[in-house]
Amino acid sequence: MLPFVLLGVAVSFVLLGGLTMNPHSAAIGGRYIAYEVSTPGGGVTAGLYGAAVCAPLLLSSHRPLVVFGVVNVAALALLAGLLSAGLISLWCIWAAVWSIVIARHLRESSTAPSARSVSALSAG
């Protein structure tokens, strides 16, 4: 997973540089606020961002993470289509919903006893 972490860090710096050093704007775009940020590479940078976020999920050995990765890729394609058609932008809602799902999963899994600790207790 290290290559994807490094890719994510590199893309983050490119996006941060574009946001802080280049002109940016916001305007009404159809039924949403269209943000314009000049970044080197444009669509390539966006594609690399998608790869850094989705590829580790798709390559996971845990089936739920792979399913989440497939759903995420499909949703990103749908959201990109809606955005390019000028209909609506739902990126923030998508990120917020999945942040809640992930946080809830982590909270529930951290409070549940692991199978190893349960078997150790019963053996003792």
N, C-alpha and C positions, 0 to 999 in steps of 0.2 A: 504494500500500500504506500510505501515511501514515495515512489514516483508521483502518485496522485496528490500526496500532501505537498510535495515540492511544486507541482504544477499549480495547485490551489494557492500557494503562497505567492508564486510568480504572477499569476493572474490578479491576485489581490493588489499587489504593488502596481501593476499596470493600471488597474481600475482606480486605485487611489491617486496615482499620478495624473490620470486623465481628469479626475474630479477636482483636484486641487490646483493643477497647473494649466488647464485648458478652459476655454469658455464653456459654460453650460447654461441651460435655460429650461424653463417649464412653460408649457402652453396648453390650451385646450385642444385635445386631439380626439374628435368624435365624442365619445361618452366617458372620457377619462383624461387625466392630466398626463401629457406626453413630456417626459423628461429627456433632454438631449445632452449627452455628455460625450465629448470628443475623446476617443481613446485610440491609441495606435492599434491597427489591425481590425477595428470595428467588429464585424461579424465573426472573424476568426477568434477574437478574444472571447466573445460570447460562447462560441462553440467549445473553446478550451475550458471555460468556466463550467459549462454543462458536463464535459468529460470529467473534470476534477470532482464534481459533485455526484454524478450518477455512476461512473465506472466502478468505484469501490463497492457500491451496493450490488451491482450486477455480477461482480466477481466474488462476492462473499460465499462462504461455505454454509451460511445459515439461510435456510429457505425463506423465512419471513423478510429478511433483508433483501434478498433477490426479488421477491414479489414487490416489496416497496420500491425497489429500483425500477422495475418494469412499469409500475403504476406512475412513478415520477417521470420517467422518460415520455410516456404517453401523455401525461398531463402537461409537461413542458411543450410538447409538440402542439397540443391543442391550444394552449395559452398563447404560444407564438403565432399560431394561425389567427386567433381572435384579435391579437394585437396588430398584426400586419394588415388585417382587413379593416382596421379602424373601428372595431365594434366595442371592445372593452378591454381593460387591463386588469387581470386578477392575480398578478404575481404576488402581491403582498398578502392577499387572503390565503393563497395556497401556502405560502411560507408560514403564516400564522397558524393555520389549522394543523399543519404537520409538526410545527414546533410544539404545540399542545399535545399532540398524539405521542411524540417522542418523549417529552417530559413526563407524561403520565405513565408510559411504559417503563421508563427508567425508575420512576418513583415506586411503582408496583413491584418491579423485579428486585429492587434493592431492599424492600421490606419482607419479601417472601424468603423463607429459609431455603437454602440450596439442598439438592438431593444428597450431596456429600455430607453436609452437616447433620441432616436428619438421620442418615444411616450411621454416622459416627455416634450420635446420641443413643440410638437404639442398640448399638453394639456394646456400648459402655455399660 
